[in-house]
Amino acid sequence: MTHSARDLLRTTTAALAPDPEANPLVPRIAAGTASRATLAALALEQTWVIPADRGAFEHLAVRSATAEPEAAAFFTTLAQGEALAGERLVAFVRACGAQEASYEPLPGCQAYPAYVAWLALNAAPADAVLALTANFSAWGGYCATIATALREHYGFTDEACAFFDFFAEPSPGLDRLATAAVEAALDAGRLDERRAHTYGRLLQTYEASFWSALDAPTP
């Protein structure tokens, strides 16, 4: 069944891969044409996203601890990762010269963590594992591109890029946990593939909203 779980994760990730045109901002960062003000907004939006996602993953871990320990292990690891990412985010915020106290977050950016919180309250844990894993593939690719561009075009230090390096790095351990959670759910007959796909599609839509909101001209 492990083979089937891996196949399902792979095919779902492929099916939910975002349209390259859905993210207008990352190509501009890659080319070095995005403004530093936009980078600062990216940094500040993440100061809202990271703790929100961490709390959602912690809640999912608690919800699944008794009946779905494999899913609980996955969500616990995600929450720990968000904590580490939050520590690395500080240097990026500082490098951008971002001012947290006066910043008002953009609704289009915060739709993503709001939906992750919705999943934490409402989704079957294994369905959320499948949807989130598919989404993380696109996010990791974006982070790898941004990390390279920040060094090449904006002169950022390794410390300032560490937030994006963290998410860009492959995580075989997390992949194994996701596979184990999906496998256990398949064995128990509690994975709703159609619903997980719907969750994943919405996550990708809100991901696109995040980047489009940041790329929108300032009124």
C-alpha positions in Angstrom: 0.0 0.0 0.0 3.0 2.3 0.5 3.5 2.3 -3.3 -0.2 3.4 -3.8 0.2 6.2 -1.2 3.3 7.5 -3.0 1.6 7.3 -6.3 -1.4 9.2 -5.0 0.8 11.9 -3.5 2.7 12.2 -6.8 -0.4 12.3 -9.0 -2.2 14.7 -6.8 0.8 17.0 -6.7 1.0 16.9 -10.5 -2.7 17.4 -11.0 -2.6 20.5 -8.7 0.5 22.0 -10.1 -0.1 25.8 -10.6 -0.3 27.5 -13.9 3.0 29.3 -14.4 1.0 32.4 -15.2 -0.7 32.3 -11.8 2.3 33.8 -10.0 3.3 37.2 -11.5 5.6 38.2 -8.8 8.2 35.5 -8.5 9.4 35.9 -12.1 9.9 39.6 -11.4 11.9 38.8 -8.2 13.9 36.3 -10.3 14.7 39.0 -12.8 15.5 41.5 -10.1 12.8 43.9 -11.2 10.6 43.7 -8.1 11.0 46.7 -5.8 12.4 46.5 -2.3 9.1 47.8 -1.1 7.5 44.7 -2.5 10.1 42.5 -0.8 9.4 44.2 2.4 5.6 43.6 2.0 6.4 39.9 1.3 8.4 39.7 4.5 5.7 41.4 6.6 2.9 39.2 5.2 5.0 36.2 6.2 5.1 37.5 9.8 1.4 36.9 9.8 1.3 33.7 7.8 3.9 31.7 9.7 2.5 31.9 13.2 -1.0 31.3 11.8 0.0 28.2 10.0 1.9 27.0 13.0 -1.2 27.2 15.1 -3.3 25.4 12.5 -0.8 22.6 12.2 -0.6 22.2 16.0 -4.4 22.0 16.1 -4.4 19.4 13.4 -1.8 17.4 15.4 -4.0 17.4 18.5 -7.1 16.5 16.5 -5.4 13.5 14.9 -3.3 12.3 17.8 -5.6 9.5 19.0 -7.2 8.1 15.9 -4.5 9.0 13.2 -1.1 9.1 14.9 0.7 9.0 11.5 -1.1 12.2 10.5 -0.3 13.7 13.9 3.4 13.1 13.4 3.2 14.9 10.0 1.4 17.9 11.5 3.7 18.1 14.5 6.7 18.2 12.2 5.0 20.9 10.1 4.4 23.0 13.2 8.0 22.6 14.3 9.1 23.7 10.8 7.0 26.8 11.0 8.7 27.7 14.3 12.1 27.3 12.7 11.0 29.3 9.7 9.8 32.1 11.9 13.2 32.4 13.5 14.8 32.7 10.1 12.2 35.2 8.9 13.5 37.9 11.3 16.7 38.4 9.3 14.8 38.8 6.1 12.4 41.3 7.6 15.5 43.2 8.9 17.3 43.1 5.5 14.2 44.5 3.8 14.0 47.4 6.3 10.4 46.5 6.9 8.4 48.3 9.5 6.1 45.8 11.3 4.3 48.3 13.6 2.8 50.3 10.8 2.0 47.5 8.3 -1.6 46.5 7.4 -1.7 43.0 6.0 -3.4 42.4 2.6 -6.6 40.4 2.5 -5.5 38.6 -0.7 -2.3 37.5 1.1 -4.0 36.4 4.3 -6.7 34.3 2.6 -4.2 31.4 2.4 -3.6 31.1 6.2 -7.3 31.7 6.8 -8.1 28.6 4.7 -5.4 26.6 6.4 -7.1 27.4 9.7 -10.4 26.3 8.2 -8.8 23.0 7.3 -7.5 22.7 10.8 -11.1 23.0 12.1 -13.0 21.1 9.5 -10.9 18.7 7.3 -10.3 15.1 7.9 -6.6 15.0 8.9 -5.5 12.6 6.1 -7.3 14.7 3.5 -5.5 17.7 4.7 -2.1 15.9 4.6 -2.7 15.1 0.9 -3.9 18.6 0.0 -1.1 20.4 1.9 1.7 18.1 0.5 0.6 18.9 -3.0 0.7 22.6 -2.3 4.1 22.5 -0.6 5.7 21.5 -3.9 4.9 24.8 -5.6 5.8 26.8 -2.5 9.2 25.1 -2.3 9.9 25.9 -5.9 9.0 29.6 -5.4 11.3 29.8 -2.4 14.3 28.3 -4.3 13.9 30.9 -7.0 13.5 33.8 -4.5 16.6 32.7 -2.5 18.8 32.7 -5.6 17.4 36.1 -6.8 17.9 37.7 -3.4 21.6 36.9 -3.6 22.1 37.7 -7.2 20.1 40.8 -7.7 19.5 42.3 -4.3 22.8 41.5 -2.5 21.1 39.8 0.5 23.3 37.8 2.8 22.9 34.0 3.5 21.3 34.9 6.8 18.7 37.1 5.1 17.9 34.4 2.6 17.7 31.6 5.2 13.9 31.7 5.4 13.6 30.9 1.8 16.5 28.4 1.9 14.7 26.5 4.6 11.5 25.9 2.5 13.5 25.3 -0.7 15.4 22.4 0.7 13.9 18.9 0.0 12.6 17.2 3.1 12.7 13.4 2.7 11.6 13.0 6.4 8.5 15.0 5.8 7.8 13.1 2.6 8.0 9.8 4.6 5.6 11.1 7.2 3.1 12.2 4.5 3.4 8.9 2.8 2.8 7.0 6.1 -0.2 9.2 6.9 -1.8 8.7 3.5 -1.0 5.0 3.6 -2.7 4.5 7.0 -5.8 6.4 5.8 -6.0 4.3 2.6 -5.7 1.1 4.6 -8.5 2.3 7.0 -10.7 3.5 4.1 -10.9 7.0 5.5 -9.2 9.0 2.7 -11.6 11.0 0.5 -9.5 11.7 -2.5 -12.1 13.9 -4.2 -12.4 16.1 -1.2 -8.6 16.2 -0.7 -8.3 17.3 -4.3 -10.8 20.1 -3.7 -8.9 21.3 -0.6 -5.7 21.2 -2.7 -7.3 23.2 -5.5 -8.4 25.9 -3.1 -5.0 26.0 -1.4 -3.4 26.6 -4.8 -6.0 29.3 -5.6 -5.3 31.1 -2.3 -1.5 30.7 -2.9 -2.0 32.5 -6.3 -4.0 35.2 -4.5 -1.1 35.7 -2.1 1.4 36.5 -4.9 -1.1 38.5 -7.0 -2.0 40.7 -4.1 1.7 41.5 -3.5 2.2 42.2 -7.1 -0.8 44.6 -7.4 0.1 48.3 -7.8 -0.1 50.4 -4.6 -3.1 52.7 -4.8 
